[in-house]
Amino acid sequence: MPAASEQKTPRKKIHLNFFETACTGNHECAGQWSAPGDNSRTKDRLKYYIDLAKLAEKHKITCIFFADTYAGHDVYGGSMDAVLRAGTQVAQLDPLVIISAMAAVTDTLSFGVTGSTSYIPPFPPARTFSTLDHLTNGRIAWNVVTSWSKAAANAFGRELVPHDKRYEIAEEYMDVVYKLWNGSWADDSVRWDEVNRVAYEPSRIKKIEHNGEHLKLSARHQLHPSPQRTPVLFQAGTSKSGMVFAARHAEAIYIGGMIPSQATAQIKNTRALAAADGRDPSTIKFFAAISPFIGRTMEEAQAKFDLAAKHADIIGGLAQFSGYTSIDMSKYPLDEELKLDTSKPAESIVQGFLGNFVDSIETEKEPWTPRRLGMNIALGGLHPSPVGTPEMIADIIEQWIDEADIDGFNIAYVSNPGSFEDVVSLLRPVLIERGLIFEDYAVLGGTFRENLLRQLGQHALRTDHYGSKFKFEEDEAVLGKDTNGLKTKSNGAV
């Protein structure tokens, strides 16, 4: 790791995002709602989100990225009791409802929201994201997930679809939303022609007819073209199917890894897949996560960690781990050395994250007990949680840039709002001084895509993106793609 005094020209500058969940309580760090000054219990009030948005834009944060889920973790002890007591990832508001208010008090800050392709038909989400794209003036992203949670499937009265089948459905789902966003209304469909009394020209608006294997639709898109048409597309797949999906559709990818080397292969492989699909791989932006404890001195940083450890909910941390892995940790004595069978990892989006985590803990000499595991998870342990001065944390970020070729970090909080405030007031100035992050937005008042790519005028999908092929003028039946060897037409026909 380079010392703070060893200045060198970085390969590139990166973005910083705030990583959130609209749950009343803690996002990842179970129990921190009980710490002095923590405001996580106020996340059911709009003021919380307005204040967060103002803080983020003031300090040029690129995006507030909302994770989301349809159900709480119910594997530990066979119920949600542990996460309810811990106040973590429960009592979840719908972030889609909140974003318009956050956008109203900002001009350039963007917003990413998680949404599933597995349970809700494409038409309503397409309408919702177009609505938000209009109301935010193009500052919206969709984090596309396929929903790995059995509890989420139960919430919709469904069986959990097998992993690869979910991605097969997601491929068709994306075709449908691309048709609605990009193919239903022509660019010149909006007229506001007072002389001829034409608001929207009917001949330039067409009904989408989709009759696929998994999805059917016969409708015009409910809205006229929005600033981006297609929201910026995030994804976080780590499996083979997930990486193929991301290489085709994602413009930004959320990756796991406790150290840079654990993320390097995924980044290289995904970029290679994207290049093979005809895309410029450098335009896909990769975001790692970090939960830093930052102090002006090492002693101050350690004191923040010690306070967080005092309020950490160990059982809540184990319940999170159980939910991610489908391993009921309540069956393991808290203080006996932990021996997990990881030969059959759970099918989940977090599989890669936990694989990296288990790999990292198995290299340590101190035995891992459930108590230690629960404490680690409750202190942000699914991604790096370094304790140190701004210069020390900047060293770690610089290492990730140099070794893993990342494009940004999702900052996950431990203390709220303390963690976010420390990042912008203590860490950000050091990162700017080293030339590691952008000092300002590329396009003030611009769209998310313009600011993510830092390209003025790049509102819509790039022309090398698969979704850009869906246009009003195109014959829907001529578009095709190769999905794991299966040639499909965009109308779902094989």
ABEGO torsion letter per residue (X at the ends): XBBAABBBBBABBBBBBBBBBABBEBAABBGAAABBGBAAAAAABAAAAAAAAAAAAAAGBABBBBBBBABBBAABGGBAAAAAAAGBGBGBBBAAAAAAAAAAABAABBBBBBBBAAABBAAAAAAAAAAAAAAAGGABBBBBBAGABAAAAAAAGBBBBBAAAAAAAAAAAAAAAAAAAAAABBAAABAGBAAAGBABBAAABBBBBBBBAABBBBBBBABBBBAAGBBBBBBABABAAAAAAAAAABABBBBBEABAAAAAAAAAAAAAAAAAAGBBAAABBBBBBBBBBBBABAAAAAAAAAAAAAABBAAAAAAAAAAAAGBBAAABBAABBBBBBAABBBBBAAAAAAAAAAAAAAABABBBBAAAAAAAAAAGAABBBBBEBAAAAAAAAAAAAAAAGBAEBBBBBABOAAAAAAAAAAAAAAAAAAGABBABBABBGBBAAAAAAGBBGBABBBAABAAAABBAABBAAABBBBBGGBBBBAAGBX
